[in-house]
Each structure stands twice: as structure tokens, then as C-alpha cells.
């Protein structure tokens, strides 16, 4: 496994982890501090970097008065971050065992603690991105173990899940987040998430052109 491929996989893992966390629950001071102090990470939030309220309020007040209020509006009250809402003709959420995403997760023994995650169904955007995070970790381990066929199969699973699910609805939802965002942070987060999802799907599409690319 060459170093460039390893670094690319680590980057994918880290970004999926970050997006899943930020899209699933409110910010805390520690996470916001880690974003602000990491110049590479801050490049994903260019509007927020120059946001005047950063100079006017400390992190605690910024979170409590602005960022968490915006999160509540975008993810809990006015917008619906669930695949079934976008994909069903009746725009009804599927919160029970009939949710097709839950069936996929069950097949791969990916356990979702809905109460702990504070979501209503498995097809929440943050949960779907967390599933991609777990697949990327499994792919990296297979590559490190030189299990190239397994790594390819996992990459193909990622491609199929992105094609059939995430790409079908998440960009639409995130465009709505951009439009409705009341803070620079969540505007940038939505824009960053859209760009990454589409770029990663393009990467997986190209990889999928060769059934055993990892054997080259």
C-alpha cells in the first residue's frame, strides 16, 4: 500500500467523521476550538473564518446564542434531514423497522443507537455519513492487510450506497441548509459537505470502473 493512497484514505475517514458529527449534534466548545485552531480544517469554513461575530463573542456565547440556535432550526425544526422524507412521494418519514436504510445497516451489523444519537430514524444524514466512515475504515484496514479483493468489495459497497442513497437526496437537503443557514458556520458546513460528497462519489465512480483496481 503506497503512502499516497493511505493518506487519501485517512483523509476520507477524517472528513466523514467530522461531517457526521457536525450534522448530527450541536457544537461544543472543544470541537469548535479544534476547528478554529487547525488551519487546514478552517479552510473548509472560509466564510466563518471572517465572520465578525467571532470577534464579538467568546466561544461559549457564540455557541449558545448563535450556532446552536441555527443547528436547532436547520436540523430539528424547519428542515428534515432524513432520506425517506426526500425519496418518498408522500414525504413521510419511515421511523420503524420498515426503513430500508435500517435493513442495510442490519445486514452489515452497523448498530445505530437512535436515542444516543438523538435522531428519529436510521436514514438521518449524519448516520448515513457515519456508515460511510465505518466502510472507509474497513477499506483502509483491508488495504493495510494487503487484502486487495476485500478492499475493492468494500469500495464497491461505498459506491453503491452513495449512488443509491446519499447522492440521491443529501445534496438537495444541504442546498436547503445553505439557503436557510443563519450563521456563517452552517452555511460553510453545508457547502463543504456538498462538495465533498460529490467529489468522493466521483472518486468512487472512477474506482468502480475497474473491478479489481486495487490489484494493480
MIDOSE-1310 file (N, C-alpha, C; in nm, 2 decimals, decimal comma, always signed):
residues 216
xxxx	+0,09/-0,12/+0,00/+0,00/+0,00/+0,00/+0,09/+0,12/+0,00; +0,08/+0,21/-0,11/+0,16/+0,32/-0,11/+0,11/+0,43/-0,02; +0,20/+0,53/+0,02/+0,17/+0,63/+0,12/+0,06/+0,72/+0,07; +0,06/+0,76/-0,06/-0,04/+0,85/-0,11/-0,18/+0,79/-0,09
xxxx	-0,20/+0,66/-0,12/-0,33/+0,60/-0,11/-0,37/+0,60/+0,04; -0,27/+0,57/+0,13/-0,30/+0,56/+0,27/-0,35/+0,70/+0,32; -0,28/+0,80/+0,28/-0,31/+0,94/+0,32/-0,45/+0,98/+0,27; -0,48/+0,94/+0,15/-0,61/+0,97/+0,09/-0,72/+0,90/+0,17
xxxx	-0,70/+0,77/+0,21/-0,80/+0,70/+0,28/-0,82/+0,76/+0,42; -0,71/+0,80/+0,48/-0,72/+0,86/+0,62/-0,79/+0,99/+0,61; -0,77/+1,07/+0,50/-0,84/+1,20/+0,48/-0,99/+1,17/+0,47; -1,03/+1,07/+0,39/-1,17/+1,04/+0,37/-1,23/+1,00/+0,50
xxxx	-1,16/+0,92/+0,58/-1,21/+0,87/+0,71/-1,24/+1,00/+0,80; -1,14/+1,08/+0,81/-1,15/+1,20/+0,89/-1,26/+1,30/+0,85; -1,28/+1,31/+0,72/-1,38/+1,41/+0,68/-1,52/+1,35/+0,70; -1,54/+1,22/+0,67/-1,67/+1,16/+0,70/-1,70/+1,16/+0,85
xxxx	-1,60/+1,14/+0,94/-1,62/+1,15/+1,08/-1,66/+1,29/+1,12; -1,59/+1,39/+1,07/-1,62/+1,53/+1,10/-1,76/+1,57/+1,05; -1,80/+1,54/+0,93/-1,93/+1,57/+0,88/-2,04/+1,50/+0,95; -2,02/+1,38/+0,98/-2,12/+1,30/+1,06/-2,15/+1,37/+1,19
xxxx	-2,04/+1,40/+1,26/-2,05/+1,46/+1,39/-2,12/+1,60/+1,39; -2,08/+1,68/+1,29/-2,14/+1,82/+1,29/-2,28/+1,82/+1,24; -2,32/+1,72/+1,16/-2,46/+1,72/+1,10/-2,55/+1,65/+1,20; -2,50/+1,58/+1,30/-2,59/+1,50/+1,39/-2,61/+1,57/+1,52
xxxx	-2,52/+1,65/+1,57/-2,55/+1,72/+1,70/-2,48/+1,85/+1,71; -2,52/+1,93/+1,81/-2,47/+2,06/+1,83/-2,32/+2,07/+1,86; -2,27/+2,18/+1,83/-2,13/+2,20/+1,86/-2,10/+2,21/+2,01; -1,98/+2,18/+2,05/-1,94/+2,21/+2,19/-1,81/+2,30/+2,18
xxxx	-1,77/+2,35/+2,29/-1,65/+2,44/+2,28/-1,53/+2,37/+2,24; -1,51/+2,25/+2,28/-1,39/+2,18/+2,25/-1,38/+2,15/+2,10; -1,49/+2,11/+2,04/-1,48/+2,08/+1,89/-1,47/+2,21/+1,81; -1,53/+2,32/+1,85/-1,52/+2,44/+1,78/-1,37/+2,49/+1,79
xxxx	-1,32/+2,48/+1,91/-1,18/+2,52/+1,93/-1,08/+2,44/+1,84; -1,11/+2,31/+1,83/-1,02/+2,23/+1,74/-1,03/+2,27/+1,60; -1,15/+2,31/+1,55/-1,17/+2,35/+1,42/-1,10/+2,48/+1,39; -1,11/+2,58/+1,49/-1,06/+2,71/+1,47/-0,90/+2,71/+1,48
xxxx	-0,85/+2,62/+1,55/-0,70/+2,61/+1,57/-0,63/+2,53/+1,47; -0,71/+2,46/+1,38/-0,65/+2,38/+1,27/-0,66/+2,45/+1,14; -0,55/+2,51/+1,09/-0,56/+2,59/+0,97/-0,61/+2,51/+0,85; -0,58/+2,39/+0,84/-0,63/+2,30/+0,73/-0,78/+2,29/+0,74
xxxx	-0,83/+2,26/+0,86/-0,97/+2,24/+0,88/-1,04/+2,37/+0,86; -0,98/+2,48/+0,90/-1,05/+2,61/+0,89/-1,07/+2,65/+0,74; -0,99/+2,59/+0,65/-1,01/+2,63/+0,51/-1,14/+2,58/+0,46; -1,20/+2,48/+0,53/-1,34/+2,43/+0,49/-1,45/+2,53/+0,53
xxxx	-1,41/+2,63/+0,62/-1,51/+2,72/+0,67/-1,46/+2,87/+0,64; -1,45/+2,90/+0,51/-1,39/+3,04/+0,48/-1,48/+3,15/+0,52; -1,61/+3,14/+0,51/-1,70/+3,25/+0,55/-1,70/+3,26/+0,70; -1,70/+3,15/+0,77/-1,69/+3,15/+0,92/-1,56/+3,21/+0,96
xxxx	-1,45/+3,19/+0,90/-1,32/+3,24/+0,94/-1,32/+3,39/+0,95; -1,40/+3,45/+0,86/-1,40/+3,60/+0,86/-1,53/+3,66/+0,92; -1,61/+3,57/+0,98/-1,74/+3,61/+1,04/-1,71/+3,71/+1,15; -1,77/+3,83/+1,15/-1,74/+3,93/+1,25/-1,78/+3,89/+1,39
xxxx	-1,89/+3,80/+1,40/-1,93/+3,76/+1,53/-1,83/+3,68/+1,61; -1,73/+3,62/+1,54/-1,62/+3,55/+1,61/-1,54/+3,65/+1,70; -1,53/+3,77/+1,65/-1,45/+3,87/+1,73/-1,54/+3,93/+1,84; -1,67/+3,93/+1,82/-1,76/+4,00/+1,92/-1,80/+3,91/+2,04
xxxx	-1,79/+3,78/+2,02/-1,84/+3,69/+2,13/-1,73/+3,58/+2,16; -1,73/+3,54/+2,28/-1,64/+3,42/+2,31/-1,71/+3,30/+2,27; -1,64/+3,19/+2,27/-1,69/+3,06/+2,21/-1,82/+3,02/+2,28; -1,82/+3,03/+2,41/-1,94/+2,98/+2,48/-2,07/+3,06/+2,43
xxxx	-2,05/+3,19/+2,43/-2,17/+3,27/+2,39/-2,20/+3,26/+2,24; -2,10/+3,24/+2,16/-2,12/+3,22/+2,02/-2,20/+3,09/+1,99; -2,16/+2,99/+2,06/-2,23/+2,86/+2,05/-2,38/+2,87/+2,10; -2,39/+2,93/+2,22/-2,52/+2,93/+2,28/-2,62/+3,02/+2,22
xxxx	-2,57/+3,14/+2,17/-2,66/+3,24/+2,12/-2,68/+3,23/+1,97; -2,59/+3,17/+1,90/-2,60/+3,17/+1,75/-2,59/+3,03/+1,69; -2,48/+2,96/+1,72/-2,46/+2,83/+1,65/-2,56/+2,72/+1,68; -2,59/+2,71/+1,81/-2,68/+2,60/+1,85/-2,83/+2,64/+1,81
xxxx	-2,86/+2,77/+1,81/-2,99/+2,81/+1,77/-3,01/+2,78/+1,62; -2,90/+2,80/+1,54/-2,91/+2,77/+1,40/-2,92/+2,62/+1,37; -2,84/+2,54/+1,45/-2,85/+2,40/+1,44/-2,99/+2,35/+1,46; -3,05/+2,40/+1,57/-3,19/+2,36/+1,60/-3,28/+2,39/+1,48
xxxx	-3,27/+2,50/+1,43/-3,35/+2,54/+1,31/-3,33/+2,45/+1,19; -3,21/+2,42/+1,16/-3,17/+2,35/+1,04/-3,19/+2,20/+1,05; -3,17/+2,15/+1,17/-3,17/+2,00/+1,18/-3,28/+1,94/+1,26; -3,35/+2,02/+1,34/-3,45/+1,97/+1,43/-3,59/+2,03/+1,41
xxxx	-3,60/+2,15/+1,36/-3,73/+2,22/+1,35/-3,78/+2,23/+1,21; -3,71/+2,31/+1,12/-3,77/+2,35/+1,00/-3,72/+2,27/+0,88; -3,61/+2,21/+0,88/-3,57/+2,12/+0,77/-3,57/+1,97/+0,82; -3,58/+1,88/+0,73/-3,59/+1,74/+0,76/-3,47/+1,66/+0,71
xxxx	-3,38/+1,63/+0,79/-3,25/+1,56/+0,75/-3,26/+1,41/+0,73; -3,37/+1,36/+0,67/-3,39/+1,22/+0,66/-3,42/+1,18/+0,52; -3,36/+1,07/+0,47/-3,37/+1,03/+0,33/-3,51/+1,00/+0,29; -3,59/+0,93/+0,38/-3,72/+0,89/+0,34/-3,81/+1,01/+0,31
xxxx	-3,79/+1,13/+0,38/-3,87/+1,25/+0,35/-3,85/+1,29/+0,21; -3,72/+1,28/+0,16/-3,69/+1,33/+0,02/-3,73/+1,23/-0,08; -3,72/+1,10/-0,05/-3,74/+0,99/-0,15/-3,88/+0,94/-0,17; -3,96/+0,95/-0,06/-4,10/+0,90/-0,07/-4,18/+1,01/-0,14
xxxx	-4,28/+0,96/-0,22/-4,37/+1,06/-0,29/-4,46/+1,13/-0,19; -4,49/+1,06/-0,08/-4,58/+1,13/+0,02/-4,50/+1,21/+0,12; -4,36/+1,21/+0,11/-4,27/+1,29/+0,20/-4,30/+1,25/+0,35; -4,32/+1,12/+0,37/-4,34/+1,07/+0,51/-4,21/+1,01/+0,55
xxxx	-4,17/+1,03/+0,67/-4,05/+0,97/+0,73/-4,09/+0,83/+0,77; -3,99/+0,74/+0,75/-4,00/+0,60/+0,79/-3,92/+0,58/+0,92; -3,98/+0,57/+1,03/-3,91/+0,57/+1,16/-3,90/+0,43/+1,22; -3,97/+0,33/+1,16/-3,98/+0,20/+1,22/-3,88/+0,10/+1,15
xxxx	-3,91/-0,03/+1,18/-3,83/-0,13/+1,12/-3,84/-0,15/+0,97; -3,94/-0,08/+0,91/-3,96/-0,09/+0,76/-3,86/+0,01/+0,69; -3,79/+0,09/+0,76/-3,69/+0,18/+0,70/-3,59/+0,10/+0,62; -3,58/+0,12/+0,49/-3,48/+0,04/+0,41/-3,34/+0,06/+0,45
xxxx	-3,30/+0,18/+0,50/-3,17/+0,20/+0,54/-3,14/+0,12/+0,67; -3,23/+0,10/+0,76/-3,21/+0,02/+0,87/-3,18/-0,12/+0,83; -3,25/-0,17/+0,73/-3,23/-0,31/+0,68/-3,08/-0,32/+0,63; -3,03/-0,22/+0,56/-2,89/-0,23/+0,51/-2,80/-0,23/+0,63
xxxx	-2,82/-0,14/+0,73/-2,73/-0,14/+0,84/-2,74/-0,27/+0,92; -2,85/-0,33/+0,93/-2,87/-0,46/+1,00/-2,78/-0,57/+0,93; -2,79/-0,56/+0,79/-2,72/-0,66/+0,71/-2,57/-0,66/+0,74; -2,52/-0,54/+0,77/-2,37/-0,52/+0,79/-2,34/-0,50/+0,93
xxxx	-2,43/-0,53/+1,02/-2,41/-0,53/+1,17/-2,36/-0,39/+1,21; -2,42/-0,29/+1,15/-2,39/-0,15/+1,18/-2,50/-0,10/+1,28; -2,47/-0,10/+1,41/-2,57/-0,07/+1,51/-2,59/+0,08/+1,53; -2,71/+0,13/+1,52/-2,74/+0,27/+1,54/-2,82/+0,28/+1,67
xxxx	-2,77/+0,35/+1,77/-2,84/+0,38/+1,89/-2,91/+0,51/+1,87; -3,04/+0,51/+1,82/-3,11/+0,63/+1,78/-3,12/+0,73/+1,90; -3,15/+0,68/+2,02/-3,17/+0,76/+2,13/-3,04/+0,84/+2,17; -2,93/+0,76/+2,17/-2,80/+0,82/+2,20/-2,76/+0,92/+2,09
xxxx	-2,79/+0,89/+1,97/-2,75/+0,98/+1,86/-2,85/+1,10/+1,85; -2,96/+1,09/+1,92/-3,07/+1,19/+1,92/-3,12/+1,21/+1,78; -3,15/+1,10/+1,71/-3,21/+1,11/+1,58/-3,34/+1,02/+1,58; -3,43/+1,04/+1,49/-3,56/+0,97/+1,49/-3,55/+0,84/+1,40
xxxx	-3,46/+0,83/+1,31/-3,46/+0,72/+1,22/-3,32/+0,70/+1,16; -3,29/+0,58/+1,11/-3,16/+0,54/+1,07/-3,11/+0,62/+0,94; -3,21/+0,67/+0,87/-3,17/+0,74/+0,74/-3,14/+0,89/+0,76; -3,11/+0,93/+0,88/-3,06/+1,06/+0,91/-2,93/+1,09/+0,83
xxxx	-2,90/+1,21/+0,78/-2,78/+1,23/+0,70/-2,66/+1,20/+0,78; -2,66/+1,24/+0,91/-2,54/+1,21/+0,99/-2,51/+1,06/+1,01; -2,61/+0,98/+1,03/-2,60/+0,84/+1,04/-2,55/+0,77/+0,91; -2,60/+0,82/+0,80/-2,56/+0,76/+0,67/-2,41/+0,80/+0,64
xxxx	-2,37/+0,92/+0,68/-2,23/+0,95/+0,67/-2,14/+0,88/+0,77; -2,19/+0,84/+0,88/-2,12/+0,76/+0,98/-2,10/+0,62/+0,92; -2,20/+0,57/+0,85/-2,19/+0,44/+0,79/-2,07/+0,44/+0,69; -2,07/+0,55/+0,61/-1,96/+0,56/+0,51/-1,82/+0,57/+0,58
xxxx	-1,82/+0,64/+0,70/-1,70/+0,64/+0,78/-1,65/+0,50/+0,82; -1,74/+0,42/+0,86/-1,71/+0,28/+0,90/-1,66/+0,20/+0,79; -1,73/+0,22/+0,67/-1,68/+0,15/+0,55/-1,54/+0,19/+0,51; -1,51/+0,32/+0,52/-1,38/+0,37/+0,48/-1,27/+0,31/+0,58
xxxx	-1,31/+0,30/+0,70/-1,21/+0,24/+0,80/-1,19/+0,10/+0,76; -1,29/+0,02/+0,73/-1,28/-0,12/+0,69/-1,19/-0,13/+0,57; -1,21/-0,04/+0,47/-1,13/-0,04/+0,35/-0,99/-0,02/+0,38; -0,96/+0,08/+0,46/-0,82/+0,11/+0,49/-0,75/-0,02/+0,56
xxxx	-0,82/-0,08/+0,65/-0,77/-0,20/+0,72/-0,74/-0,31/+0,62; -0,83/-0,33/+0,52/-0,81/-0,43/+0,42/-0,68/-0,40/+0,34; -0,67/-0,27/+0,30/-0,55/-0,23/+0,22/-0,42/-0,25/+0,30; -0,43/-0,22/+0,43/-0,31/-0,23/+0,51/-0,27/-0,38/+0,53
xxxx	-0,37/-0,47/+0,53/-0,35/-0,61/+0,54/-0,32/-0,68/+0,40; -0,32/-0,59/+0,30/-0,30/-0,64/+0,16/-0,41/-0,73/+0,11; -0,53/-0,71/+0,17/-0,65/-0,79/+0,12/-0,71/-0,71/+0,01; -0,66/-0,71/-0,11/-0,70/-0,62/-0,21/-0,84/-0,65/-0,26
xxxx	-0,87/-0,77/-0,27/-1,01/-0,81/-0,32/-1,11/-0,76/-0,22; -1,08/-0,77/-0,09/-1,18/-0,73/+0,01/-1,19/-0,58/+0,01; -1,07/-0,51/-0,01/-1,07/-0,36/-0,02/-1,16/-0,31/-0,14; -1,15/-0,38/-0,25/-1,22/-0,35/-0,37/-1,37/-0,37/-0,34
xxxx	-1,41/-0,48/-0,28/-1,55/-0,51/-0,25/-1,61/-0,40/-0,16; -1,53/-0,35/-0,06/-1,58/-0,25/+0,03/-1,59/-0,12/-0,04; -1,50/-0,09/-0,13/-1,51/+0,03/-0,21/-1,63/+0,03/-0,30; -1,67/-0,09/-0,35/-1,79/-0,10/-0,43/-1,91/-0,09/-0,35
xxxx	-1,91/-0,13/-0,22/-2,02/-0,11/-0,13/-2,04/+0,04/-0,11; -1,93/+0,11/-0,09/-1,94/+0,25/-0,07/-2,00/+0,32/-0,19; -1,96/+0,28/-0,31/-2,01/+0,34/-0,44/-2,16/+0,31/-0,45; -2,20/+0,19/-0,42/-2,34/+0,16/-0,43/-2,43/+0,23/-0,33
xxxx	-2,38/+0,25/-0,21/-2,46/+0,32/-0,11/-2,46/+0,47/-0,14; -2,35/+0,52/-0,19/-2,36/+0,66/-0,23/-2,45/+0,68/-0,35; -2,44/+0,60/-0,45/-2,52/+0,61/-0,57/-2,67/+0,60/-0,54; -2,71/+0,50/-0,46/-2,85/+0,46/-0,44/-2,91/+0,54/-0,33
xxxx	-2,83/+0,60/-0,24/-2,89/+0,67/-0,13/-2,83/+0,81/-0,11; -2,71/+0,83/-0,06/-2,67/+0,96/-0,02/-2,68/+1,06/-0,14; -2,63/+1,03/-0,25/-2,62/+1,13/-0,37/-2,76/+1,16/-0,41; -2,86/+1,07/-0,39/-2,99/+1,09/-0,44/-3,07/+1,20/-0,36
xxxx	-3,02/+1,23/-0,24/-3,10/+1,32/-0,16/-3,02/+1,42/-0,08; -2,90/+1,38/-0,03/-2,83/+1,47/+0,06/-2,79/+1,60/+0,00; -2,75/+1,61/-0,12/-2,72/+1,74/-0,18/-2,84/+1,83/-0,18; -2,96/+1,78/-0,20/-3,08/+1,86/-0,20/-3,10/+1,92/-0,06
xxxx	-3,09/+1,83/+0,04/-3,11/+1,88/+0,17/-3,01/+1,98/+0,21; -2,88/+1,96/+0,17/-2,77/+2,05/+0,21/-2,79/+2,18/+0,14; -2,84/+2,18/+0,02/-2,87/+2,31/-0,05/-2,97/+2,39/+0,03; -3,07/+2,32/+0,08/-3,17/+2,39/+0,17/-3,10/+2,44/+0,29
xxxx	-3,01/+2,37/+0,35/-2,94/+2,42/+0,47/-2,86/+2,55/+0,43; -2,79/+2,55/+0,32/-2,72/+2,67/+0,27/-2,82/+2,79/+0,26; -2,93/+2,76/+0,20/-3,03/+2,87/+0,18/-3,09/+2,92/+0,31; -3,10/+2,83/+0,41/-3,17/+2,87/+0,53/-3,08/+2,91/+0,65
xxxx	-2,95/+2,88/+0,63/-2,85/+2,90/+0,74/-2,85/+3,04/+0,79; -2,85/+3,05/+0,92/-2,85/+3,19/+0,98/-2,71/+3,22/+1,03; -2,61/+3,13/+1,02/-2,48/+3,16/+1,06/-2,38/+3,12/+0,95; -2,26/+3,18/+0,95/-2,16/+3,15/+0,85/-2,11/+3,01/+0,87
xxxx	-2,11/+2,96/+0,99/-2,06/+2,82/+1,02/-2,14/+2,72/+0,94; -2,27/+2,72/+0,96/-2,35/+2,62/+0,90/-2,37/+2,64/+0,75; -2,36/+2,76/+0,70/-2,35/+2,79/+0,56/-2,23/+2,72/+0,50; -2,11/+2,74/+0,56/-1,99/+2,68/+0,51/-2,00/+2,52/+0,53
xxxx	-2,05/+2,48/+0,64/-2,06/+2,33/+0,66/-2,14/+2,27/+0,55; -2,26/+2,33/+0,51/-2,34/+2,27/+0,41/-2,26/+2,27/+0,27; -2,20/+2,38/+0,24/-2,12/+2,39/+0,12/-2,01/+2,29/+0,11; -1,94/+2,28/+0,22/-1,83/+2,18/+0,23/-1,88/+2,04/+0,21
xxxx	-1,99/+2,01/+0,28/-2,05/+1,87/+0,27/-2,09/+1,84/+0,13; -2,16/+1,93/+0,06/-2,20/+1,91/-0,08/-2,08/+1,88/-0,17; -1,98/+1,96/-0,16/-1,86/+1,94/-0,24/-1,79/+1,81/-0,21; -1,77/+1,78/-0,09/-1,71/+1,65/-0,05/-1,78/+1,53/-0,10
xxxx	-1,91/+1,53/-0,08/-2,00/+1,42/-0,12/-1,99/+1,39/-0,27; -2,00/+1,50/-0,34/-1,99/+1,49/-0,49/-1,86/+1,45/-0,54; -1,75/+1,50/-0,48/-1,61/+1,47/-0,51/-1,58/+1,33/-0,48; -1,63/+1,28/-0,36/-1,60/+1,14/-0,32/-1,68/+1,05/-0,40
xxxx	-1,80/+1,08/-0,44/-1,87/+0,99/-0,53/-1,80/+0,98/-0,67; -1,75/+1,09/-0,72/-1,67/+1,09/-0,84/-1,55/+1,00/-0,83; -1,48/+1,01/-0,72/-1,37/+0,92/-0,69/-1,41/+0,77/-0,69; -1,52/+0,74/-0,62/-1,56/+0,60/-0,61/-1,61/+0,56/-0,75
xxxx	-1,67/+0,64/-0,83/-1,72/+0,61/-0,96/-1,60/+0,57/-1,05; -1,50/+0,64/-1,04/-1,38/+0,61/-1,12/-1,31/+0,48/-1,08; -1,31/+0,46/-0,94/-1,25/+0,34/-0,89/-1,34/+0,22/-0,93; -1,47/+0,24/-0,94/-1,56/+0,13/-0,97/-1,55/+0,09/-1,12
xxxx	-1,48/+0,17/-1,20/-1,47/+0,13/-1,34/-1,38/+0,01/-1,36; -1,29/-0,02/-1,26/-1,20/-0,13/-1,27/-1,24/-0,22/-1,15; -1,29/-0,34/-1,18/-1,34/-0,43/-1,07/-1,23/-0,46/-0,97; -1,11/-0,48/-1,01/-1,00/-0,51/-0,92/-0,89/-0,41/-0,93
xxxx	-0,93/-0,28/-0,92/-0,83/-0,18/-0,93/-0,72/-0,19/-0,83; -0,75/-0,23/-0,71/-0,65/-0,24/-0,60/-0,55/-0,35/-0,62; -0,57/-0,44/-0,73/-0,48/-0,54/-0,76/-0,37/-0,49/-0,85; -0,39/-0,37/-0,90/-0,28/-0,31/-1,00/-0,16/-0,29/-0,92
